[in-house]
């Protein structure tokens, strides 16, 4: 997750648009994991200001991502 976080910080909007379906599915699966450290580290991504303000966790992607992870939360 550390490496993924670093890569996500570098993604441009066009690249993110191409990957968002697979990325959000991966994040959803990680939040649903039986291993608490995987879940904890995935949720910790929301502490990253870059990802939350202009990256894959920004409000722009909330309508897509939130329904995917809401049930697992």
PANUPA-356675 format. One record per atom (N, C-alpha, C): residue in one letter; x, y, z. Coordinates in steps of 0.001 Angstrom, whole numbers, plus 500000, padded with zeros to 6 digits. Example, Ala and Ser with C-alpha at 12.3 -4.5 7.8 and 13.67 -1.06 7.14 Angstrom:
REM residues 2
 nuke      X      Y      Z
    A 513190 494310 507800
    A 512300 495500 507800
    A 513200 496700 507800
    S 512850 497750 507080
    S 513670 498940 507140
    S 512900 500030 507870
REM end
This chain:
REM residues 73
 nuke      X      Y      Z
    X 500822 498813 500000
    X 500000 500000 500000
    X 500869 501256 500000
    X 502037 501174 500603
    X 502916 502343 500611
    X 503331 502716 499196
    X 503714 501705 498419
    X 504128 501964 497045
    X 502952 502445 496204
    X 501780 501863 496418
    X 500593 502285 495689
    X 500273 503745 495996
    X 500393 504130 497245
    X 500126 505507 497629
    X 501068 506468 496903
    X 502337 506106 496833
    X 503301 506960 496148
    X 502984 507081 494663
    X 502580 505993 494049
    X 502223 506014 492627
    X 500974 506850 492406
    X 499974 506693 493267
    X 498730 507445 493126
    X 498952 508952 493232
    X 499923 509350 494031
    X 500232 510773 494151
    X 500766 511351 492846
    X 501374 510508 492020
    X 501996 510967 490782
    X 501080 510880 489571
    X 499949 510192 489704
    X 499057 510006 488561
    X 498400 511306 488138
    X 498339 511494 486836
    X 497590 512613 486290
    X 496129 512239 486153
    X 495299 513213 485842
    X 493857 512970 485740
    X 493520 511981 484622
    X 494209 512084 483494
    X 493949 511170 482373
    X 494307 509741 482746
    X 495433 509561 483406
    X 495854 508227 483826
    X 494890 507658 484851
    X 494438 508498 485749
    X 493504 508058 486784
    X 492177 507633 486175
    X 491720 508345 485169
    X 490470 507989 484500
    X 490559 506593 483885
    X 491713 506250 483331
    X 491914 504932 482732
    X 491913 503818 483772
    X 492432 504112 484946
    X 492633 503084 485974
    X 491578 503054 487064
    X 490689 504026 487102
    X 489832 504171 488281
    X 488967 502951 488567
    X 488460 502278 487557
    X 487630 501097 487801
    X 488394 500008 488524
    X 489562 499669 488012
    X 490393 498636 488626
    X 490923 499084 489984
    X 491297 500352 490078
    X 491820 500891 491336
    X 490762 500856 492425
    X 489561 501307 492121
    X 488499 501335 493117
    X 488089 499927 493524
    X 488139 498976 492601
    X 487858 497584 492944
    X 488927 497054 493900
    X 490188 497395 493637
    X 491277 496990 494521
    X 491097 497585 495914
    X 490791 498872 495982
    X 490575 499512 497285
    X 489394 498888 498017
    X 488351 498569 497285
    X 487181 497927 497879
    X 487548 496559 498448
    X 488309 495790 497704
    X 488738 494471 498175
    X 489644 494582 499398
    X 490481 495591 499419
    X 491376 495785 500569
    X 490591 496176 501816
    X 489577 497020 501660
    X 488742 497407 502797
    X 487956 496206 503312
    X 487636 495271 502438
    X 486881 494078 502818
    X 487774 492935 503312
    X 489059 493148 503347
    X 490006 492103 503729
    X 489752 491608 505154
    X 490104 490364 505381
    X 490004 489781 506720
    X 491212 490150 507587
    X 492246 490692 506956
    X 493454 491057 507678
    X 493371 492524 508091
    X 493395 492762 509389
    X 493175 494119 509895
    X 494229 495104 509418
    X 495451 494651 509205
    X 496500 495585 508777
    X 496277 496063 507345
    X 495745 495202 506507
    X 495423 495599 505133
    X 494322 496645 505162
    X 493290 496390 505947
    X 492173 497335 506062
    X 492663 498658 506643
    X 493424 498585 507701
    X 493914 499790 508365
    X 494775 500630 507424
    X 495674 500005 506718
    X 496564 500745 505818
    X 495795 501343 504645
    X 494785 500628 504164
    X 493956 501147 503078
    X 493188 502372 503546
    X 492585 502296 504711
    X 491837 503434 505246
    X 492758 504615 505543
    X 494006 504319 505832
    X 494974 505373 506115
    X 495242 506234 504882
    X 494916 505740 503684
    X 495084 506530 502464
    X 494285 507832 502534
    X 493179 507827 503270
    X 492341 509024 503379
    X 493017 510116 504217
    X 494136 509835 504846
    X 494906 510855 505557
    X 495859 511608 504634
    X 495975 511146 503413
    X 496872 511775 502451
    X 496165 512963 501799
    X 496647 514165 502086
    X 496000 515375 501579
    X 496000 515444 500057
    X 497074 514999 499432
    X 497159 515042 497974
    X 496084 514176 497348
    X 495906 512971 497859
    X 494907 512059 497297
    X 493494 512556 497563
    X 493276 513165 498715
    X 491931 513621 499064
    X 491552 514934 498393
    X 492517 515758 498093
    X 492186 517053 497501
    X 492148 517026 495984
    X 493054 516265 495358
    X 493093 516283 493904
    X 493344 514917 493282
    X 493398 513883 494090
    X 493693 512553 493581
    X 492469 511668 493527
    X 492708 510372 493621
    X 491658 509376 493448
    X 490639 509357 494581
    X 490943 509999 495699
    X 490007 510015 496824
    X 489288 511360 496957
    X 489401 512194 495945
    X 488768 513510 495989
    X 487258 513391 495786
    X 486555 514474 496035
    X 485091 514495 495903
    X 484628 514138 494497
    X 485460 514394 493543
    X 485127 514100 492148
    X 484816 512612 491953
    X 485480 511754 492680
    X 485320 510306 492522
    X 484442 509679 493598
    X 483927 510482 494509
    X 483089 509970 495589
    X 481870 509189 495092
    X 481146 509668 494068
    X 479974 508910 493615
    X 480305 507512 493088
    X 481512 507318 492640
    X 481931 506008 492137
    X 482501 505139 493243
    X 483408 505708 494047
    X 484133 504931 495047
    X 483307 504613 496276
    X 482582 505568 496791
    X 481869 505374 498041
    X 480879 504196 498007
    X 480049 504053 496984
    X 479155 502886 496968
    X 479893 501546 496956
    X 481103 501541 496408
    X 481873 500298 496340
    X 482409 499879 497710
    X 482752 500846 498562
    X 483352 500503 499849
    X 482390 500661 501016
    X 481260 501290 500794
    X 480343 501595 501901
    X 479887 500343 502647
    X 479512 499307 501949
    X 479052 498079 502588
    X 480116 497430 503457
    X 481363 497521 503021
    X 482456 496914 503769
    X 482867 497740 504976
    X 482593 499043 504895
    X 482920 499880 506050
    X 481976 499580 507189
REM end
